[in-house]
Amino acid sequence: MIVSEIFRSLQGEGKSQGRPCTFIRLTGCNLRCAWCDTSYAREGGEEMSITEVLDRVWLQNGKQICITGGEPLLQQEAVLELLKKFSLHGYTVEIETNGTRDFQKMQPYATICMDVKCPSSGERSDLRLLPFITPRDCVKFVVADEDDLLYARAVMARYDIRGEIFVSPVEGSDYRAIADYIVEENLPVRFQLQLHKILGVK
């Protein structure tokens, strides 16, 4: 598999926000979001075997893993093999995905965080995957403005999303306006700022 980086930090978003976590960032992405903050992971990286990845992770402390990208499910077979290895050793794994690749084979071994792309991103997720989100999983809308909030609201009205739903403002957007909208419209979401950016860590 092609790995952009493996590092230890606090989980900055999602259901595990604030917990120490080992991140495995895979190289490659099939989208080009306008506000992407990890564009360096689109290319390059290091070719690593499953064993090499496991060895690198085992050098870290803790059992919380996040597999992210890029889009990690572009390397689906390798990710599935890695997940099976982690499950044998008691790791808790979350996969962050842009919602363009089927994740169902991963769900016995990992929780899914599906990032539903809003209009400001310039990209689209495959909303047909939303019915496969379980109560263990979560959905995230990264929003920049009211148009994005209206889109997120329409998606939530159309689909019965069983996992927890997060709304995360794009860095530099009007956080207060987004928070006020959520309160005024009583949206069934959790407002969440990216903790790692507030702390200035990776």
C-alpha positions in Angstrom: 0.0 0.0 0.0 1.1 3.6 -0.6 1.3 5.6 2.7 1.6 9.3 2.9 2.4 9.4 6.7 1.9 7.6 10.0 1.8 9.8 13.1 0.5 10.1 16.6 -1.8 13.0 17.7 -5.2 13.8 19.2 -8.2 12.9 17.0 -9.4 16.4 16.0 -12.9 15.5 14.8 -15.7 13.0 14.8 -16.9 10.6 17.5 -13.4 10.1 18.9 -12.5 13.8 19.1 -9.9 14.5 21.8 -8.7 11.0 22.1 -5.0 10.0 21.5 -4.8 8.3 18.1 -2.4 6.9 15.6 -3.1 8.1 12.1 -2.4 6.2 8.9 -2.7 8.6 6.0 -2.8 6.9 2.7 -1.8 8.5 -0.6 -4.2 9.2 -3.4 -7.6 10.9 -3.8 -10.2 10.8 -6.5 -11.6 14.3 -5.5 -10.2 17.8 -5.6 -12.1 19.6 -2.9 -11.8 23.4 -3.1 -10.8 23.7 0.6 -8.8 20.5 1.0 -6.3 20.8 3.9 -4.4 17.6 3.0 -3.7 18.1 -0.7 -0.1 16.9 -0.1 -1.5 13.3 0.3 -2.8 13.2 -3.3 0.6 12.1 -4.6 3.9 10.7 -3.5 4.1 8.6 -0.3 6.0 5.5 0.5 5.2 2.0 -0.7 4.9 -0.2 2.4 3.8 -3.8 3.0 1.1 -4.6 5.5 3.7 -5.9 7.8 5.7 -2.7 7.6 2.7 -0.6 8.4 1.8 -2.8 11.4 5.4 -2.6 12.6 5.3 1.2 12.4 2.0 1.3 14.3 3.1 -1.1 17.0 6.0 1.3 17.8 3.3 3.9 18.8 1.4 3.7 22.1 -2.3 3.1 22.3 -4.9 1.0 20.4 -6.9 3.8 18.7 -6.3 4.0 14.9 -7.6 6.3 12.2 -7.1 5.4 8.6 -7.5 8.5 6.4 -6.2 10.2 3.3 -6.5 11.3 0.6 -9.2 8.7 0.1 -8.1 5.5 1.8 -10.7 3.3 0.1 -8.9 3.7 -3.2 -6.6 1.0 -1.7 -9.6 -1.1 -0.5 -8.0 -4.5 -0.7 -4.9 -3.5 1.3 -7.0 -1.6 3.8 -9.3 -4.6 4.4 -6.2 -6.8 5.0 -4.8 -4.3 7.4 -8.2 -4.1 9.3 -8.3 -7.9 9.7 -4.8 -7.8 11.3 -5.7 -4.9 13.6 -8.9 -6.8 14.7 -6.7 -9.7 15.8 -4.8 -7.5 18.2 -7.6 -5.5 19.8 -7.3 -2.2 18.0 -10.2 0.2 17.5 -10.2 1.5 14.0 -12.0 4.4 12.3 -11.9 5.0 8.5 -12.4 8.6 7.2 -13.9 8.4 3.7 -15.2 10.9 1.2 -18.3 8.7 0.4 -17.4 7.8 -3.1 -16.4 4.2 -2.5 -18.4 1.3 -1.0 -17.3 0.8 2.6 -19.5 -2.2 3.6 -16.7 -4.8 3.6 -14.9 -2.6 6.1 -17.7 -2.3 8.6 -17.2 -5.6 10.5 -13.7 -4.3 11.4 -14.0 -0.5 11.6 -16.3 2.4 12.2 -16.9 4.7 9.2 -16.9 8.4 9.1 -18.5 9.5 5.8 -17.6 13.1 4.8 -20.6 14.2 2.6 -19.4 16.8 0.2 -21.3 20.1 0.2 -21.5 22.5 -2.8 -18.6 24.7 -1.7 -16.2 21.7 -2.0 -16.9 21.5 -5.8 -17.3 17.8 -5.4 -20.0 15.2 -4.7 -20.3 12.1 -2.5 -22.3 9.1 -3.5 -25.4 9.6 -1.3 -26.6 6.1 -2.1 -24.1 4.9 0.5 -25.9 6.8 3.3 -28.4 3.9 4.1 -25.4 1.7 4.9 -24.3 4.0 7.7 -25.0 2.3 11.1 -25.4 3.7 14.6 -21.7 2.9 15.1 -20.7 5.1 12.3 -21.0 8.8 11.7 -21.6 11.4 8.9 -19.8 14.7 8.6 -20.8 17.8 6.6 -18.0 20.3 6.2 -19.8 23.6 5.6 -18.6 27.0 4.4 -21.9 29.0 4.2 -25.6 28.9 4.3 -25.8 27.2 0.9 -23.9 24.3 2.4 -26.2 24.2 5.4 -29.2 24.1 3.2 -27.7 21.2 1.2 -26.9 19.3 4.4 -30.4 19.9 5.7 -31.9 18.6 2.4 -29.7 15.5 2.6 -30.8 14.8 6.2 -34.4 15.2 5.2 -34.1 12.8 2.3 -32.1 10.1 4.0 -32.7 8.4 7.4 -29.1 8.7 8.6 -28.7 6.3 11.5 -25.2 7.4 12.6 -24.4 10.6 14.5 -24.2 13.7 12.3 -21.5 16.3 12.6 -21.3 19.8 11.1 -17.8 21.1 10.8 -17.1 24.7 9.5 -14.5 25.2 6.8 -11.4 26.9 8.4 -11.9 30.7 8.1 -15.7 30.6 7.6 -18.1 32.3 9.9 -18.2 29.9 12.8 -20.8 31.9 14.8 -23.2 32.2 11.8 -23.0 28.5 11.2 -23.6 27.7 14.9 -26.5 30.2 15.1 -28.1 28.5 12.1 -27.9 25.1 13.7 -29.5 26.4 16.9 -32.2 28.5 15.1 -33.2 25.6 12.8 -32.8 23.0 15.6 -30.8 20.7 13.3 -30.2 17.2 14.6 -26.4 17.5 14.4 -23.4 18.1 16.6 -21.5 21.3 15.8 -17.8 20.6 15.9 -14.6 22.7 15.3 -11.4 20.9 14.3 -9.6 20.5 17.6 -6.2 19.8 16.0 -6.3 23.1 14.2 -7.2 25.0 17.4 -4.3 23.4 19.1 -1.9 23.8 16.2 -1.0 20.1 15.9 -1.2 17.7 13.0 
